[in-house]
Amino acid sequence: MRGVPAEPAALVVLVSGSGTNLQALIDACGDPAYGARVVAVGADRDGIEGLARAERAGIATFVLKVSDFETRAEWDTAIAARVASYEPDLVVSAGFMKLAGPAFLAEHGGRFVNSHPALLPSFPGMHGAEDALAYGVKITGATLFVVDPGVDTGPIVAQTAVPVEDDDTVETLHERIKVAERAMLVEAVGRMAREGFTVAGRRVRYGR
């Protein structure tokens, strides 16, 4: 059994929807041996279940809408600063539907992670499960990666495989991917929190 970390890693989690991945992280952080705690949850819209989950858990929340700023760049600068105010060790996109801009990556690059419902570099973009099914692959899955300026192009932290069944629809396949994705996210973020990690080129390794 692992010892309890002296100081749990601080996580800021960004959400845009129901927050099922966020809930998995909140639940995992309930075990002191996990080595992390969610210090804040941010969103780009009001009235979503992800924010409600955070509030029920007593976690600080904030909302910054792109529409409240004159330019996307101003929003990017503002959310970078708001996230930084919580002094996170790791920033996790958990279904956050906005791309990080230059200001955000300048502040949080190298410790901002996102998950994607496919085995990158295959099937990037908004329709990972649908594209995998249409292509006819027999195995797809989910990928956790360190965000860079591209779309789903950052260095890979972890991957998990999900078989494609003959009778799968986009909905059934995506649901099984999401289950596997949550488990991968919880395991990988926990290891990053407890062990640290390094990014060298395209290689991500656990350990300080």
Buried (B, 14 or more C-beta within 10 A) or exposed (E): EEEEBEEBBBBBBBBBBBBBBBBBBBEBBEEEEBBBBBBBBBBBBEEBBBBEBBEEBEBEBBBBEBEEBEEEEEBBBBBBEBBBEBEBBBBBBBBBEBBBBEBBBEBBBBBBBBBBBBBBEBBBEEBBBBBBBEEEBEEBBBBBBBBBEEEBBBBBBBBBEBEBEEEBEBEBBBEBBBEBBBEBBBBBBBBBBBBEBEBEEEEBEBEE
